[in-house]
């Protein structure tokens, strides 16, 4: 009996460990909280990763916006509401999303890297996974990213900085720091009070100065 219980425990632990990141929060206002499967509740923060099974509680007056990588979908929830994050979208527990946008499919991979970029900026420009090596610029990839950026701008709300973060990530691959300046300026225009955007601006200044 003990052996069977141990096997069941190992299987349950493995299931939790294989649950990957399914999205990210790119906007939150109010005291929005979340409860991970098998974990402790916490306060939702902008640009935190979302894992499959996370339950979100949005109180009256609060709102949260989540991008789902595999579903290439963005949802905005406004309280009072609650939902569980799944692979492709949020499953309503109470209420429903007040706004849904379908993103270009090729945008998900780069958007998934935004949390790391934000963490890097918050740490003052320290590379989280070691110093980034220089890569030859691929003009076609850059032009494709710029075209996707324009599509995102046309699809998402005027205060949403997801398009800029997407292109910021693409240009960062090739250390095109001068081209990233207008993106940071646009993010500052959209969200002038955002501490995350201010951190990105400081990070970019440090990168440009290091060249």
Protein Blocks (a to p, Z undefined) as FASTA:
>chain_A
ZZmmmmmmmmmmmmmmmpccfbdcfbdedjdddddehiacddddehiacdehiacdddeh
iacddddfklopacdddddddddddfkbccdfbdcdfbdcdddfklmmmmmmmmmmmmmm
mnoopafkopaddddddfklmmmmmmmmmmmmmmmcfklcklmmmmmmmmmmnopaklmm
mmmmmmmmmmmmlmklmmmmmmmmmmmmmZZ
